[in-house]
Amino acid sequence: MNLDLLTLLENIVSGFVSFFYSLFRSLFLTVRHPIRGPFRLYRLYRAPRSRQIGGVTFLCMGFFLMFYVLRTTADIDPLSLIEQAVKAIRELPNTSARKLWPLIVASLASTIVIDAAIRLFLDLHKLPRRRRDLVLGAAEYSLFWTTMFAVMGAILFRFWLYPLYGSRVGIDPIALTMIPAVTLLSLPAAAILNSGVRRGAWLFRRRGTGALLTTLALVAALVFVAAYAGLVTWAAVDKDIIL
């Protein structure tokens, strides 16, 4: 077998460059154009000669990055998270696969919950396949920014369940701020889903603002459920972590 080192080197370098370029392009477009940007990213993903991260992969990366940062932090506050994010990036090359595996499983669990729920939502509205895939991909791109606040909120909400097991924990005010944050960041995905379904569909009896608010409430609740499912999976796989 002939091994072309130059071709191998070219593929490795171009692969890394394409990955980071695609990542930053996805971050930029979802911030600058919260609704049109995800649609553009999906069309780039489907283009034959374009190298673009898919929506489901982009969403899974959001959960993974947040779980990875939380693995090394003790305090759930913005300053601590920023410091631990920088520390996590420095320590990533020395992190073993055994430590990363629970985070990967947890991220996949959260992503599967969202992906399956949106697919069911779109299937119940009987969208054509191409339109369904477009709306699904665009919605998943737009939900990337909700993962940070959803995971933080899910951890704080998880503490509230401890009184059921005999201990008493007060309500952390920080957790209450996660609800409006996730709801606000879920608005682009709700608008994408609302515009993608047919008018007068089974879920809505009202149109316009009423339908959008209904979709927004469902999407925000879904993201919290997905984040909590990821935490439960993480705790089940990694016996050394206490969540």
Backbone as JSON, one array per atom type, in Angstrom:
{
  "sequence": "MNLDLLTLLENIVSGFVSFFYSLFRSLFLTVRHPIRGPFRLYRLYRAPRSRQIGGVTFLCMGFFLMFYVLRTTADIDPLSLIEQAVKAIRELPNTSARKLWPLIVASLASTIVIDAAIRLFLDLHKLPRRRRDLVLGAAEYSLFWTTMFAVMGAILFRFWLYPLYGSRVGIDPIALTMIPAVTLLSLPAAAILNSGVRRGAWLFRRRGTGALLTTLALVAALVFVAAYAGLVTWAAVDKDIIL",
  "N": [[0.85, -1.19, 0.0], [0.62, 2.16, -0.91], [1.65, 5.07, 0.73], [0.86, 8.33, 0.8], [2.38, 10.89, 2.12], [2.22, 13.63, 1.83], [-0.37, 14.08, 0.87], [-1.79, 13.09, 3.06], [-0.98, 14.89, 5.07], [-1.99, 17.26, 3.99], [-4.75, 16.72, 4.09], [-5.17, 16.53, 6.86], [-4.46, 19.11, 7.81], [-6.16, 20.78, 6.27], [-8.57, 19.74, 7.11], [-8.69, 20.49, 9.86], [-8.64, 23.28, 9.55], [-10.97, 23.72, 8.05], [-12.87, 22.77, 9.88], [-12.7, 24.59, 12.12], [-13.19, 26.98, 10.79], [-15.79, 26.53, 9.87], [-17.06, 26.23, 12.34], [-16.76, 28.8, 13.6], [-18.06, 30.34, 11.68], [-20.64, 29.34, 11.95], [-21.22, 30.14, 14.58], [-21.08, 32.91, 14.25], [-23.08, 33.53, 12.3], [-25.43, 32.61, 13.54], [-25.64, 34.42, 15.58], [-25.62, 36.98, 14.36], [-27.7, 36.82, 12.45], [-30.31, 35.6, 13.69], [-32.52, 34.11, 12.74], [-32.55, 33.96, 9.87], [-29.89, 33.19, 9.54], [-29.52, 30.42, 10.54], [-30.98, 29.04, 8.5], [-29.42, 29.62, 6.29], [-27.04, 28.37, 7.02], [-27.84, 25.69, 7.0], [-28.35, 25.32, 4.27], [-25.76, 25.66, 3.31], [-24.62, 23.43, 4.48], [-25.87, 21.39, 3.05], [-24.93, 21.85, 0.53], [-23.0, 20.57, -2.16], [-20.18, 21.07, -2.48], [-19.43, 22.35, -0.19], [-18.1, 22.6, 3.13], [-19.47, 22.16, 6.02], [-20.53, 22.24, 9.39], [-23.11, 20.16, 10.58], [-26.5, 20.81, 11.74], [-27.41, 19.22, 13.92], [-25.0, 18.23, 14.92], [-23.74, 20.6, 15.63], [-25.44, 21.49, 17.67], [-25.09, 19.4, 19.52], [-22.42, 19.82, 20.15], [-22.63, 22.18, 21.59], [-23.9, 21.34, 23.98], [-21.92, 19.53, 24.84], [-19.64, 21.17, 25.26], [-20.55, 22.75, 27.37], [-21.06, 20.83, 29.39], [-18.46, 19.9, 29.64], [-17.06, 22.1, 30.65], [-18.38, 22.42, 33.09], [-17.56, 20.16, 34.36], [-15.2, 20.67, 35.69], [-15.67, 22.8, 37.34], [-16.68, 24.34, 40.39], [-18.37, 26.29, 41.32], [-21.37, 27.71, 40.23], [-21.47, 30.26, 38.48], [-21.21, 33.23, 36.42], [-18.5, 34.36, 36.3], [-16.9, 32.31, 37.35], [-17.41, 30.28, 35.5], [-16.3, 31.33, 33.16], [-13.58, 31.46, 33.84], [-13.09, 28.72, 34.29], [-13.63, 27.75, 31.77], [-11.49, 28.71, 30.21], [-9.44, 27.36, 31.55], [-10.22, 24.72, 31.04], [-9.86, 24.53, 28.29], [-7.08, 24.7, 28.11], [-6.36, 22.34, 29.39], [-7.42, 20.36, 27.83], [-5.88, 18.85, 25.84], [-4.58, 17.01, 27.53], [-6.56, 15.5, 28.62], [-8.05, 12.44, 29.34], [-9.6, 9.84, 27.37], [-11.34, 8.35, 28.84], [-12.36, 10.1, 30.75], [-13.71, 11.86, 29.14], [-15.69, 10.37, 27.95], [-18.18, 10.01, 29.52], [-19.17, 12.63, 29.27], [-19.57, 12.87, 26.54], [-21.57, 10.95, 26.14], [-23.63, 12.08, 27.72], [-24.04, 14.48, 26.32], [-24.94, 13.49, 23.87], [-27.33, 12.3, 24.73], [-28.88, 14.53, 25.52], [-29.03, 15.86, 23.06], [-30.37, 13.97, 21.48], [-32.89, 13.92, 22.67], [-33.92, 16.48, 22.01], [-33.74, 16.42, 19.19], [-35.38, 14.2, 18.53], [-37.87, 15.04, 19.54], [-38.42, 17.36, 18.02], [-38.48, 16.25, 15.46], [-40.74, 14.58, 15.73], [-42.68, 16.53, 16.19], [-42.64, 17.87, 13.7], [-43.31, 15.77, 12.0], [-45.91, 15.19, 12.81], [-47.17, 17.34, 11.76], [-47.06, 16.76, 9.15], [-45.13, 17.51, 7.18], [-43.49, 17.98, 4.0], [-40.61, 16.01, 3.06], [-38.18, 17.37, 2.37], [-38.71, 19.98, 3.23], [-39.16, 19.48, 5.92], [-36.63, 18.56, 6.78], [-35.14, 20.87, 6.34], [-36.32, 22.74, 8.12], [-35.9, 21.38, 10.54], [-33.05, 21.2, 10.68], [-32.37, 23.97, 10.67], [-33.63, 24.83, 13.04], [-32.18, 23.39, 14.96], [-29.61, 24.46, 14.64], [-30.14, 27.04, 15.62], [-30.65, 26.63, 18.31], [-28.3, 26.35, 19.66], [-27.22, 28.33, 21.38], [-28.85, 28.22, 23.56], [-28.07, 26.15, 25.15], [-26.14, 26.61, 27.17], [-27.43, 28.11, 29.27], [-29.56, 26.45, 29.75], [-28.41, 24.06, 30.73], [-27.12, 25.01, 33.04], [-29.38, 25.91, 34.44], [-30.72, 23.48, 34.71], [-29.04, 22.06, 36.44], [-29.23, 23.59, 38.79], [-31.97, 23.4, 39.24], [-32.06, 20.72, 39.75], [-31.03, 20.52, 42.28], [-33.17, 21.32, 43.77], [-34.71, 19.08, 44.03], [-33.61, 17.59, 46.0], [-34.74, 17.86, 48.64], [-36.72, 15.92, 48.55], [-35.43, 13.65, 49.2], [-34.74, 13.85, 51.8], [-33.12, 16.01, 52.64], [-32.85, 19.6, 53.0], [-32.98, 22.27, 50.82], [-32.55, 25.59, 49.91], [-34.23, 27.77, 47.55], [-32.39, 28.74, 44.82], [-31.77, 31.94, 43.7], [-30.47, 32.41, 41.3], [-31.24, 30.41, 39.59], [-33.75, 31.15, 38.74], [-33.27, 33.09, 36.87], [-32.53, 31.7, 34.66], [-34.75, 30.79, 33.36], [-36.12, 32.99, 31.91], [-33.9, 33.54, 30.27], [-33.4, 31.19, 28.73], [-35.89, 31.05, 27.5], [-35.95, 33.42, 25.97], [-33.74, 32.97, 24.25], [-34.71, 30.8, 22.91], [-36.5, 31.78, 21.15], [-35.81, 32.31, 18.35], [-35.72, 29.61, 17.33], [-38.35, 28.82, 17.86], [-39.72, 30.58, 16.16], [-38.77, 29.68, 13.7], [-39.76, 27.04, 13.63], [-42.48, 27.58, 13.82], [-42.97, 29.0, 11.5], [-42.47, 27.05, 9.69], [-44.41, 25.05, 9.8], [-47.69, 24.0, 8.67], [-50.46, 26.22, 8.22], [-53.16, 26.4, 10.5], [-52.76, 23.93, 11.65], [-52.87, 20.85, 13.6], [-51.97, 21.43, 16.18], [-52.38, 24.09, 16.76], [-54.96, 26.4, 17.41], [-55.1, 28.98, 17.13], [-53.65, 31.7, 15.26], [-50.67, 33.46, 14.21], [-49.41, 35.54, 16.74], [-50.34, 34.03, 18.95], [-49.91, 31.34, 18.17], [-47.12, 31.4, 17.91], [-46.27, 31.95, 20.54], [-47.17, 29.66, 21.8], [-45.57, 27.7, 20.58], [-43.08, 28.66, 21.39], [-43.15, 28.3, 24.2], [-43.25, 25.51, 24.29], [-40.78, 24.82, 23.08], [-38.88, 26.01, 24.82], [-39.41, 24.57, 27.19], [-38.75, 22.03, 26.26], [-35.98, 22.24, 25.82], [-35.02, 22.55, 28.44], [-35.82, 20.08, 29.53], [-34.27, 18.37, 27.94], [-31.66, 19.15, 28.72], [-31.73, 18.38, 31.4], [-32.08, 15.64, 31.09], [-29.6, 15.01, 30.0], [-27.94, 15.56, 32.22], [-28.83, 13.6, 34.04], [-28.1, 11.3, 32.65], [-25.32, 11.66, 32.55], [-24.66, 11.51, 35.31], [-25.4, 8.86, 35.71], [-23.63, 7.41, 34.13], [-21.05, 8.24, 34.92], [-19.81, 7.48, 37.87], [-18.31, 8.89, 39.66], [-19.01, 11.5, 39.7], [-21.02, 14.02, 41.18], [-24.13, 15.21, 40.86]],
  "CA": [[0.0, 0.0, 0.0], [1.39, 3.39, -1.01], [1.22, 6.1, 1.66], [1.24, 9.65, 0.35], [2.45, 11.73, 3.31], [1.8, 14.99, 1.5], [-1.84, 14.08, 0.85], [-2.24, 12.92, 4.43], [-0.77, 16.16, 5.77], [-2.96, 18.23, 3.44], [-6.09, 16.39, 4.6], [-5.22, 16.85, 8.27], [-4.45, 20.56, 7.98], [-7.39, 21.33, 5.7], [-9.67, 19.31, 7.96], [-8.73, 21.36, 11.03], [-9.0, 24.63, 9.13], [-12.39, 23.7, 7.67], [-13.68, 22.61, 11.09], [-12.76, 25.82, 12.89], [-13.86, 27.99, 9.98], [-17.21, 26.19, 9.91], [-17.54, 26.49, 13.69], [-16.88, 30.24, 13.81], [-19.11, 30.82, 10.78], [-21.93, 28.99, 12.56], [-21.42, 31.03, 15.72], [-21.3, 34.28, 13.77], [-24.37, 33.66, 11.61], [-26.55, 32.44, 14.48], [-25.73, 35.64, 16.39], [-25.96, 38.14, 13.53], [-29.02, 36.6, 11.85], [-30.82, 34.46, 14.48], [-33.5, 33.31, 12.0], [-32.05, 33.68, 8.51], [-28.59, 32.53, 9.62], [-29.64, 28.96, 10.56], [-31.38, 28.54, 7.19], [-28.24, 29.72, 5.41], [-26.09, 27.32, 7.43], [-28.33, 24.4, 6.53], [-28.12, 25.24, 2.82], [-24.33, 25.41, 3.13], [-24.39, 22.04, 4.87], [-26.38, 20.53, 1.99], [-24.24, 22.13, -0.72], [-22.04, 19.48, -2.42], [-18.78, 21.45, -2.35], [-19.24, 23.12, 1.03], [-17.79, 21.84, 4.33], [-20.18, 22.86, 7.07], [-21.04, 21.42, 10.49], [-24.55, 19.99, 10.56], [-27.21, 21.4, 12.87], [-27.45, 18.32, 15.08], [-23.64, 18.19, 15.46], [-23.51, 21.91, 16.25], [-26.19, 21.49, 18.92], [-24.42, 18.46, 20.42], [-21.19, 20.48, 20.6], [-23.01, 23.14, 22.62], [-24.07, 20.59, 25.23], [-20.64, 18.96, 25.26], [-18.78, 22.22, 25.79], [-21.05, 23.17, 28.67], [-20.79, 19.75, 30.33], [-17.02, 19.81, 29.84], [-16.67, 23.19, 31.55], [-18.95, 22.15, 34.41], [-16.85, 19.03, 34.98], [-14.08, 21.15, 36.5], [-16.03, 23.98, 38.12], [-17.42, 24.06, 41.62], [-19.36, 27.34, 41.52], [-22.13, 28.0, 39.02], [-21.66, 31.69, 38.28], [-20.55, 33.61, 35.16], [-17.05, 34.54, 36.41], [-16.29, 30.99, 37.52], [-17.53, 29.54, 34.25], [-15.33, 31.87, 32.2], [-12.26, 30.99, 34.27], [-12.99, 27.28, 34.08], [-13.61, 27.5, 30.33], [-10.11, 28.9, 29.79], [-8.66, 26.25, 32.12], [-10.59, 23.48, 30.35], [-9.24, 24.54, 26.96], [-5.66, 24.41, 28.29], [-6.18, 20.96, 29.84], [-8.06, 19.42, 26.91], [-4.96, 17.85, 25.24], [-4.17, 16.01, 28.51], [-7.74, 14.83, 29.16], [-8.16, 11.07, 28.83], [-10.87, 9.48, 26.75], [-12.22, 7.81, 29.9], [-13.04, 11.23, 31.38], [-14.57, 12.52, 28.16], [-16.78, 9.5, 27.51], [-19.47, 10.37, 30.13], [-19.64, 13.91, 28.72], [-20.06, 12.6, 25.19], [-22.85, 10.25, 26.28], [-24.6, 13.05, 28.21], [-24.35, 15.4, 25.22], [-25.77, 12.76, 22.9], [-28.66, 12.11, 25.31], [-29.58, 15.81, 25.41], [-29.29, 16.14, 21.65], [-31.38, 13.03, 20.98], [-34.21, 14.36, 23.17], [-34.37, 17.61, 21.2], [-33.9, 16.0, 17.79], [-36.55, 13.32, 18.42], [-39.08, 15.82, 19.79], [-38.69, 18.23, 16.87], [-38.89, 15.38, 14.35], [-42.12, 14.19, 15.98], [-43.47, 17.74, 15.98], [-42.76, 18.12, 12.27], [-44.02, 14.64, 11.38], [-47.33, 15.33, 13.1], [-47.69, 18.36, 10.87], [-47.03, 16.17, 7.81], [-44.35, 18.33, 6.24], [-42.67, 17.25, 3.01], [-39.31, 15.62, 3.64], [-37.18, 18.41, 2.21], [-39.06, 21.09, 4.1], [-38.97, 19.02, 7.29], [-35.2, 18.54, 7.06], [-34.69, 22.26, 6.38], [-36.79, 23.34, 9.38], [-35.22, 20.68, 11.62], [-31.66, 21.64, 10.74], [-32.3, 25.38, 11.06], [-34.0, 24.94, 14.46], [-31.08, 22.87, 15.77], [-28.56, 25.48, 14.64], [-30.53, 28.21, 16.43], [-30.74, 26.27, 19.73], [-26.96, 26.2, 20.23], [-26.96, 29.29, 22.46], [-29.69, 27.93, 24.74], [-27.52, 25.02, 25.91], [-25.43, 27.07, 28.35], [-28.35, 28.48, 30.33], [-30.4, 25.29, 30.05], [-27.64, 23.14, 31.58], [-26.97, 25.65, 34.35], [-30.68, 25.87, 35.1], [-31.05, 22.09, 35.05], [-28.27, 21.69, 37.62], [-29.81, 24.28, 39.93], [-33.28, 22.8, 39.49], [-31.84, 19.38, 40.29], [-30.83, 20.68, 43.72], [-34.47, 21.48, 44.42], [-35.29, 17.77, 44.25], [-32.97, 16.94, 47.14], [-35.62, 17.7, 49.81], [-37.5, 14.69, 48.43], [-34.61, 12.57, 49.73], [-34.47, 14.04, 53.22], [-32.39, 17.22, 52.96], [-33.57, 20.82, 52.64], [-32.14, 23.21, 50.09], [-33.32, 26.76, 49.52], [-34.31, 28.09, 46.12], [-31.32, 29.63, 44.4], [-32.31, 32.96, 42.79], [-29.82, 32.34, 39.98], [-31.98, 29.48, 38.74], [-34.91, 31.82, 38.16], [-32.85, 33.88, 35.7], [-32.33, 30.81, 33.52], [-36.01, 30.61, 32.65], [-36.25, 33.98, 30.83], [-32.77, 33.46, 29.34], [-33.67, 30.11, 27.79], [-37.08, 31.41, 26.72], [-35.55, 34.43, 24.99], [-32.86, 32.36, 23.26], [-35.49, 29.81, 22.15], [-37.42, 32.48, 20.25], [-35.54, 32.02, 16.93], [-36.15, 28.25, 16.99], [-39.81, 28.82, 17.84], [-40.14, 31.26, 14.93], [-38.45, 28.79, 12.58], [-40.72, 25.94, 13.63], [-43.82, 28.12, 13.59], [-43.08, 29.37, 10.08], [-42.32, 25.88, 8.85], [-45.58, 24.18, 9.8], [-48.84, 24.49, 7.93], [-51.44, 27.0, 8.96], [-54.34, 25.64, 10.91], [-52.37, 22.56, 11.98], [-53.59, 20.28, 14.74], [-51.53, 21.94, 17.47], [-52.79, 25.47, 16.98], [-56.28, 26.9, 17.03], [-54.9, 30.4, 16.84], [-52.55, 31.99, 14.36], [-49.89, 34.64, 14.54], [-48.72, 35.61, 18.03], [-50.75, 32.93, 19.8], [-49.2, 30.13, 17.76], [-45.7, 31.58, 18.2], [-46.07, 31.82, 21.98], [-47.34, 28.24, 22.13], [-44.35, 27.01, 20.15], [-41.98, 29.13, 22.24], [-43.25, 27.62, 25.49], [-42.88, 24.1, 24.1], [-39.35, 24.72, 22.8], [-38.14, 26.3, 26.05], [-39.56, 23.41, 28.08], [-38.01, 20.92, 25.67], [-34.54, 22.43, 26.05], [-34.76, 22.24, 29.85], [-35.95, 18.62, 29.69], [-33.09, 17.76, 27.31], [-30.5, 19.4, 29.58], [-31.87, 17.55, 32.6], [-31.82, 14.26, 30.66], [-28.16, 14.88, 29.89], [-27.36, 15.48, 33.56], [-29.15, 12.29, 34.6], [-27.25, 10.33, 31.95], [-23.95, 11.88, 33.02], [-24.55, 10.94, 36.65], [-25.53, 7.4, 35.64], [-22.44, 6.82, 33.5], [-19.87, 8.58, 35.7], [-20.14, 7.29, 39.28], [-17.48, 9.77, 40.48], [-19.54, 12.84, 39.65], [-22.22, 14.22, 41.98], [-24.92, 16.29, 40.27]],
  "C": [[0.88, 1.24, 0.0], [0.78, 4.43, -0.07], [1.75, 7.44, 1.2], [1.22, 10.6, 1.55], [1.96, 13.15, 3.03], [0.26, 15.09, 1.48], [-2.41, 13.94, 2.25], [-2.13, 14.22, 5.22], [-1.76, 17.22, 5.3], [-4.36, 17.99, 3.99], [-6.23, 16.76, 6.07], [-5.33, 18.36, 8.48], [-5.75, 21.17, 7.46], [-8.61, 20.94, 6.52], [-9.82, 20.19, 9.2], [-9.18, 22.77, 10.66], [-10.48, 24.71, 8.78], [-13.29, 23.59, 8.9], [-13.81, 23.92, 11.84], [-13.43, 26.94, 12.1], [-15.37, 27.77, 10.0], [-17.81, 26.51, 11.27], [-17.77, 27.99, 13.92], [-17.93, 30.85, 12.88], [-20.49, 30.53, 11.35], [-22.23, 29.89, 13.74], [-21.78, 32.44, 15.27], [-22.69, 34.45, 13.16], [-25.55, 33.49, 12.56], [-26.71, 33.63, 15.41], [-26.2, 36.82, 15.54], [-27.34, 38.02, 12.92], [-29.66, 35.4, 12.54], [-31.82, 33.58, 13.73], [-33.0, 32.97, 10.6], [-30.73, 32.93, 8.53], [-28.68, 31.02, 9.67], [-30.08, 28.36, 9.23], [-30.21, 28.57, 6.21], [-27.23, 28.63, 5.74], [-26.55, 25.95, 6.94], [-28.12, 24.25, 5.02], [-26.65, 25.04, 2.5], [-23.99, 23.97, 3.46], [-24.8, 21.08, 3.75], [-25.67, 20.75, 0.65], [-23.13, 21.09, -0.95], [-20.59, 19.86, -2.14], [-18.49, 22.27, -1.09], [-18.97, 22.19, 2.21], [-18.34, 22.61, 5.53], [-20.67, 21.87, 8.12], [-22.55, 21.34, 10.4], [-25.2, 20.55, 11.82], [-27.2, 20.52, 14.1], [-26.07, 18.2, 15.72], [-23.32, 19.49, 16.2], [-24.21, 21.99, 17.6], [-25.53, 20.57, 19.95], [-23.12, 19.06, 20.97], [-21.5, 21.49, 21.7], [-23.19, 22.46, 23.96], [-22.74, 20.06, 25.74], [-19.74, 20.01, 25.88], [-19.24, 22.66, 27.18], [-20.81, 22.1, 29.72], [-19.29, 19.67, 30.65], [-16.52, 20.89, 30.8], [-17.16, 22.91, 32.97], [-18.25, 20.99, 35.12], [-15.76, 19.49, 35.93], [-14.42, 22.36, 37.36], [-16.84, 23.58, 39.34], [-18.54, 25.07, 41.85], [-20.04, 27.64, 40.19], [-22.41, 29.5, 38.98], [-20.85, 32.1, 37.07], [-19.04, 33.72, 35.24], [-16.34, 33.19, 36.54], [-16.32, 30.2, 36.23], [-16.53, 30.03, 33.21], [-13.93, 31.4, 32.56], [-12.08, 29.51, 33.99], [-12.98, 26.93, 32.6], [-12.2, 27.65, 29.77], [-9.23, 27.76, 30.29], [-8.95, 24.94, 31.39], [-9.95, 23.4, 28.98], [-7.76, 24.19, 27.07], [-5.44, 22.93, 28.62], [-6.74, 19.92, 28.87], [-7.07, 18.42, 26.3], [-4.55, 16.74, 26.21], [-5.35, 15.23, 29.1], [-7.88, 13.45, 28.52], [-9.54, 10.82, 28.25], [-11.86, 8.95, 27.79], [-12.99, 8.93, 30.59], [-14.01, 11.92, 30.43], [-15.79, 11.68, 27.8], [-18.12, 9.83, 28.18], [-20.04, 11.68, 29.59], [-20.21, 13.74, 27.32], [-21.44, 11.93, 25.24], [-23.95, 11.22, 26.74], [-25.01, 14.02, 27.11], [-25.24, 14.74, 24.18], [-27.19, 12.57, 23.43], [-29.48, 13.39, 25.19], [-29.96, 16.11, 23.97], [-30.38, 15.24, 21.09], [-32.78, 13.45, 21.43], [-34.75, 15.49, 22.3], [-34.65, 17.18, 19.77], [-35.15, 15.14, 17.62], [-37.84, 14.1, 18.6], [-39.42, 16.71, 18.6], [-39.12, 17.41, 15.66], [-40.35, 14.94, 14.51], [-43.06, 15.36, 15.74], [-43.7, 17.99, 14.49], [-43.5, 16.99, 11.55], [-45.52, 14.73, 11.62], [-47.99, 16.4, 12.23], [-47.57, 17.97, 9.4], [-46.34, 17.08, 6.79], [-43.67, 17.46, 5.2], [-41.26, 17.04, 3.55], [-38.28, 16.73, 3.54], [-37.44, 19.59, 3.14], [-38.85, 20.71, 5.57], [-37.49, 19.06, 7.67], [-34.64, 19.96, 7.18], [-35.07, 22.9, 7.72], [-36.08, 22.7, 10.57], [-33.79, 21.16, 11.78], [-31.53, 23.08, 11.2], [-32.64, 25.56, 12.53], [-32.86, 24.45, 15.35], [-29.89, 23.82, 15.77], [-28.9, 26.59, 15.63], [-30.57, 27.9, 17.92], [-29.37, 26.14, 20.4], [-26.78, 27.09, 21.46], [-27.83, 29.05, 23.68], [-29.04, 26.89, 25.66], [-26.85, 25.47, 27.2], [-26.39, 27.33, 29.5], [-29.25, 27.31, 30.71], [-29.69, 24.31, 30.98], [-27.45, 23.73, 32.97], [-28.28, 25.62, 35.12], [-31.05, 24.46, 35.53], [-30.29, 21.63, 36.29], [-28.88, 22.33, 38.87], [-31.19, 23.72, 40.28], [-33.13, 21.41, 40.11], [-31.63, 19.45, 41.8], [-32.16, 20.79, 44.46], [-35.12, 20.12, 44.71], [-34.71, 17.07, 45.47], [-33.86, 16.86, 48.38], [-36.48, 16.45, 49.75], [-36.75, 13.51, 49.03], [-34.14, 12.84, 51.16], [-33.7, 15.29, 53.59], [-33.17, 18.44, 52.46], [-32.6, 21.81, 52.0], [-33.02, 24.38, 49.67], [-33.3, 26.97, 48.01], [-33.22, 29.09, 45.78], [-31.88, 30.65, 43.41], [-31.7, 32.91, 41.39], [-30.63, 31.46, 39.04], [-33.15, 30.17, 38.06], [-34.54, 32.64, 36.94], [-32.66, 33.01, 34.47], [-33.61, 30.65, 32.69], [-36.22, 31.67, 31.57], [-35.11, 33.93, 29.82], [-33.0, 32.39, 28.28], [-34.87, 30.44, 26.91], [-36.73, 32.41, 25.63], [-34.71, 33.81, 23.88], [-33.56, 31.29, 22.44], [-36.4, 30.46, 21.13], [-37.1, 32.25, 18.77], [-35.98, 30.63, 16.5], [-37.66, 28.15, 16.93], [-40.34, 29.47, 16.57], [-39.9, 30.39, 13.71], [-39.46, 27.66, 12.49], [-42.12, 26.43, 13.3], [-44.03, 28.48, 12.13], [-43.02, 28.15, 9.17], [-43.53, 24.99, 8.78], [-46.72, 24.81, 9.03], [-49.77, 25.29, 8.82], [-52.63, 26.12, 9.31], [-54.01, 24.21, 11.29], [-53.03, 22.13, 13.29], [-53.23, 20.92, 16.07], [-52.11, 23.31, 17.78], [-54.24, 25.68, 16.58], [-56.22, 28.38, 16.74], [-53.71, 30.56, 15.91], [-51.77, 33.18, 14.87], [-49.2, 34.51, 15.89], [-49.08, 34.44, 18.94], [-50.03, 31.64, 19.47], [-47.72, 30.22, 18.09], [-45.42, 31.39, 19.69], [-46.24, 30.36, 22.42], [-46.09, 27.45, 21.77], [-43.17, 27.39, 21.03], [-41.99, 28.43, 23.59], [-42.83, 26.16, 25.37], [-41.38, 23.93, 23.87], [-38.53, 24.97, 24.06], [-38.22, 25.13, 27.04], [-38.77, 22.22, 27.57], [-36.52, 21.04, 25.94], [-34.18, 22.13, 27.5], [-34.83, 20.74, 30.1], [-34.73, 17.92, 29.11], [-31.85, 17.95, 28.17], [-30.55, 18.52, 30.83], [-31.61, 16.08, 32.26], [-30.32, 14.01, 30.5], [-27.48, 14.76, 31.24], [-27.61, 14.12, 34.2], [-28.28, 11.21, 33.96], [-25.8, 10.45, 32.39], [-23.74, 11.25, 34.39], [-24.64, 9.42, 36.64], [-24.28, 6.75, 35.08], [-21.2, 7.05, 34.35], [-20.23, 8.52, 37.19], [-19.35, 8.24, 40.19], [-18.03, 11.19, 40.55], [-20.81, 12.9, 40.48], [-22.95, 15.43, 41.42], [-26.26, 16.37, 40.98]]
}
